[in-house]
Amino acid sequence: MKVINLIVLAFIATACQKPKEAMNETSLRKKIEAFAPVEITVDMSSLSPRQIELVKTLVQASQYADQIFWKQTSFDANSTRQMLLSKNDAASKEALEYVMINYGPYDREDRKRFVGEGPAEHPDGAAFYPADMTKVEFEKFVKENPAMEKELTGLYTVIVRDGGQLKAVPYHEMYNAEVTAMAELLKKASELADNESLKNYLAARAIAVTTDDYYDSDLLWMQLKDNDVDVVIGPIENYEDNLFNYKAAYEAAVMIKDPKGTADLQVFKSHIDALEQNLPEKKEYIRKTAGKGNVLEVVNIAYFAGDFQKGIKTIAASLPNDSRVTEKFGGKKQMYKNIMEAKFNTILVPIGQKLVAEEFQSYIDRDAFTTFVTMHEVSHTLGRQTVFGDESKDVRMAMKDLHSAIEEAKADVLGIYNMDYFHKSGMYNDEEMKKFYVTYLAGLFRSIRFGAEEAHGKANIAQMVYLKEKGALGRNDKGQWVVHFDKFQDAVASLAKTILELQAEGNYDGAQTFLTKYGALTDDIKGDLGKLLDIPRDLNTSYSITNKL
């Protein structure tokens, strides 16, 4: 552990130098104002006093996940925050405000440093790898040490230097103090839970965070039943690791179930296997089932932490990511109702009013938005999770650093492609389909604003450029966007087939070619983004539950 400490201390020394003056106060204030302040509330009136105490305990456990994420996102995230906290001048307070939004001194939109001394750009490897380690060095070391490959490329290890060697340190050792405290709170939460399935899950999750073995607790999470409260906590997503997409970052979401919204979603659940069979790819790639335990839920967020809270806030999730679990049970798709509604009203509608042709704006619809988000999450379960012909190899591993962008593009494209299945079955009429298509178009711009290098942003650029090339999207004589309804579904099917087959074949080179051609900002889309500067880019969320702790 001495080697680890030396690396961290070296970065603290550089990050604690005085803030750089590369960004003036006016431009920084504009960036802060691009995140609309929203206090997220959740109705807990239906919960018992014991359940409310359970929620509070889960929020406290989640705060330790937040602390770990600050350590993971960059070597100087914490030290920069502490340096700014120690100062009382207006410039430092303003910089601190933006640091808290981005979880560090790097802008999530362009990955550029905006305060402090140190690397000019957010390191691709975050703090998961030595700062001076190159991609070539890591790949060479793994190739020369095949017996160490599993731990070196594993989701739950930090790579450090140990003399002249690279070494993998398990998360539960690297973040021992935090995971120990987190585990104790999860045990307490388990004792507070009256629901037996939730009690068992929380007890198993307490063990999981101290062992980095999440399989058993993921299985129990998929089998939760009749629970009013839920939590996702631990190292989950790979978005922070832009070097290889190997390492998972800590996050947490404390949730209160919405029974009515959940009941409304169940109509989709019975069709998941049919959607798998309807995929527009080579028939031999299509699986017999997408999993028999898929769960669709609507929840309201009580608290976000870590990767969930940094920068852009997610509106839904499809978990777990372990292909061993999803191949057996499918996945749990949770829609974050209160976050989703805040984004639709604050961001999506104003974007549509700016960029979409007037005669199409009436088709931008909240129900269409929430249904599409639901189908996006359902679609994460569809398509191959392992490479065709090599079942031992996950698609995630085959796609490496491109996985997140390709997977998000797949979920989006299938999300809109699958609506045609329900259209043909009579669930939606032609006018409702137009709402899906136009709302999807406005939603592409919402996600492109996440940043051209961010997974969701790159995925949405690729969709827009591809669909425009195929004639499904276009512009009128005023430069506003229009949807060519007669060409739309065929173009979406073509795009879905391309992405699904890249994944099924584990075709990394093909994925790179695809993203190079379609995933870069074009001049006309840049011009569109320039028209959206007065519309919030996302939400700057606080949580009313923290006032009750």
C-alpha positions, 0 to 999 in steps of 0.5 A, spaced: 500 500 500 505 504 500 506 505 493 499 507 492 500 512 497 506 515 494 502 516 487 496 519 491 500 524 495 504 526 488 497 528 485 495 532 492 501 536 492 500 538 484 493 539 485 493 543 491 497 549 488 493 555 487 487 555 482 489 557 474 486 563 471 484 559 464 476 561 465 474 567 467 468 568 472 463 570 467 464 564 463 464 559 469 458 562 471 454 561 465 457 553 465 454 553 472 447 556 470 447 551 465 445 546 470 438 548 473 438 547 480 432 542 482 430 539 489 428 532 488 423 530 493 419 524 494 413 522 497 414 518 503 407 518 506 405 511 505 411 509 509 412 507 516 416 510 521 421 504 520 421 504 513 423 512 513 428 510 518 431 504 513 431 510 507 435 514 512 440 509 513 441 507 506 442 514 504 448 514 509 450 508 506 450 511 499 454 517 502 460 512 503 459 510 495 460 518 494 466 518 497 469 512 494 467 515 487 471 522 489 477 518 489 476 514 483 474 519 478 481 523 478 487 523 483 486 530 484 478 531 485 478 530 492 484 535 493 482 540 489 475 540 492 478 541 499 483 546 497 477 550 494 473 549 501 479 552 505 478 559 501 473 564 502 474 568 496 468 569 491 472 566 485 474 560 489 467 559 491 464 559 484 469 554 482 467 550 488 460 550 485 462 547 478 467 542 482 461 539 485 457 539 479 462 535 475 465 531 481 472 534 480 476 540 476 475 537 469 468 539 465 464 533 464 462 536 457 469 537 454 474 533 459 478 540 460 481 542 466 477 549 469 481 550 476 487 548 479 494 545 477 495 538 474 493 534 467 490 539 462 484 534 461 481 528 465 485 522 465 482 517 460 484 512 466 481 516 471 484 514 478 484 506 476 491 506 473 497 509 474 497 516 472 504 515 467 501 508 465 500 508 457 495 503 454 500 500 450 504 498 456 498 495 460 496 491 454 503 489 453 504 487 461 497 483 460 500 479 454 506 477 458 503 475 464 496 471 462 496 468 469 494 476 472 489 478 466 483 476 470 485 481 476 488 486 472 482 487 467 477 485 472 471 490 474 473 491 481 481 492 482 485 499 481 492 498 478 498 501 481 505 500 480 509 495 485 516 496 483 517 495 476 511 491 475 503 493 475 499 490 480 491 489 481 489 492 488 482 489 490 477 495 491 475 492 498 482 493 500 483 500 496 477 503 499 477 499 506 475 504 510 469 506 506 466 499 504 467 497 512 463 503 514 458 502 508 457 494 510 455 496 517 450 501 515 447 496 510 447 491 515 443 496 519 438 497 514 437 489 513 435 489 520 430 495 519 427 491 513 420 488 514 420 485 507 424 479 507 426 479 500 429 486 501 432 484 508 436 478 505 438 482 499 441 488 503 445 483 508 448 480 502 450 486 499 453 488 505 458 482 504 459 484 497 462 490 498 467 487 503 469 482 498 468 485 491 463 479 489 456 481 487 453 475 484 449 473 490 447 479 491 445 481 484 441 475 484 437 477 490 436 484 487 433 481 481 428 477 486 426 482 490 418 482 491 413 487 494 418 491 497 416 499 497 424 501 498 430 499 494 437 501 493 442 500 488 449 501 491 456 499 489 461 499 483 456 499 477 458 502 471 464 503 466 463 510 464 469 513 468 474 508 465 475 511 458 482 507 457 479 500 457 472 500 459 474 495 464 473 498 471 467 500 475 465 506 478 461 507 485 454 509 485 448 509 489 441 510 488 435 510 494 429 509 491 421 509 493 417 504 488 411 507 484 406 502 484 401 505 479 407 507 474 410 500 475 403 496 474 402 500 467 409 498 465 407 490 465 404 490 458 411 491 455 414 485 460 410 479 456 413 481 450 420 481 451 422 475 448 418 476 442 422 483 441 428 479 441 426 474 436 424 480 432 431 483 432 433 485 425 440 481 425 442 475 422 438 469 425 443 465 428 445 471 432 438 471 435 438 468 442 432 463 444 430 468 450 432 475 453 431 472 460 425 470 464 426 474 470 426 481 467 423 486 471 420 493 469 419 498 475 417 505 476 421 509 482 422 515 485 429 517 487 430 519 494 438 520 493 443 519 488 450 518 489 457 517 486 457 516 478 449 517 479 450 524 481 456 527 477 454 531 471 449 529 467 443 525 471 440 519 469 433 518 468 433 510 468 437 504 468 438 497 466 441 493 471 445 488 473 451 488 468 453 481 470 452 477 464 451 471 468 445 474 471 442 477 465 443 471 461 439 467 466 434 472 469 434 478 464 435 485 467 431 490 472 429 496 468 427 502 473 424 508 470 426 514 475 420 518 475 421 524 478 428 525 475 425 524 468 419 529 469 424 534 471 428 533 465 422 533 460 419 540 463 426 543 464 430 541 458 426 537 452 420 541 451 425 547 450 430 544 445 424 542 441 421 549 441 428 551 438 430 546 433 424 542 431 420 545 425 413 548 428 409 543 424 412 537 428 413 541 435 406 538 437 408 531 437 413 532 443 410 528 448 411 527 455 408 520 455 412 518 448 418 520 452 417 516 458 415 510 454 421 511 449 426 511 456 422 505 458 424 501 451 431 504 451 432 500 458 428 494 456 433 494 449 439 493 454 437 486 455 436 485 448 441 482 443 447 478 445 451 479 451 456 474 449 460 474 442 457 469 437 461 463 437 465 464 443 460 464 449 466 465 454 467 472 452 462 478 454 461 483 448 463 488 453 470 485 453 470 485 446 468 492 445 473 495 450 473 502 450 467 503 445 462 498 449 459 504 452 458 508 446 456 502 442 451 499 447 447 506 448 446 507 441 444 500 441 439 501 446 436 508 443 435 505 436 432 498 439 428 503 443 425 506 437 425 500 433 421 496 437 415 501 438 413 499 431 412 492 433 407 495 438 404 499 432 403 493 428 400 489 434 395 495 435 397 498 441 399 505 438 396 508 432 399 512 426 399 519 430 402 516 436 408 513 432 409 520 430 409 522 437 415 517 438 419 519 432 419 527 434 420 526 441 426 521 440 429 526 435 428 532 440 431 527 445 437 526 441 439 533 442 438 532 449 443 527 450 448 530 445 449 536 449 452 531 455 458 532 451 461 529 444 466 524 447 461 522 453 458 515 451 451 517 451 453 524 447 457 520 442 452 514 441 446 520 439 451 523 434 452 517 431 444 516 430 443 523 428 448 523 422 446 516 420 439 517 420 440 523 416 444 520 411 439 515 410 433 520 409 429 519 415 431 526 418 432 532 415 431 540 415 426 544 412 428 551 408 429 554 415 434 550 417 429 546 422 429 539 423 423 535 420 422 527 420 420 523 414 415 519 417 415 514 411 423 513 411 424 513 418 422 505 420 427 502 415 432 507 417 432 505 424 432 498 422 438 498 418 442 502 424 439 497 429 442 491 424 449 494 424 450 495 431 447 489 433 451 485 428 458 489 431 456 487 438 454 479 436 461 478 432 465 482 437 467 486 432 472 492 435 475 494 429 468 495 425 465 499 431 471 503 431 470 505 424 462 506 425 463 511 430 469 514 427 464 515 421 458 517 424 460 519 431 463 526 430 460 532 431 458 535 424 458 543 423 451 543 422 449 540 429 455 544 432 450 550 429 444 547 433 448 546 439 449 554 439 442 555 439 441 551 445 446 555 450 440 558 454 437 552 455 439 548 461 444 542 459 442 538 465 439 538 473 443 541 479 440 536 484 439 536 491 435 532 495 430 533 500 431 527 504 438 529 506 434 535 511 431 529 515 438 526 516 
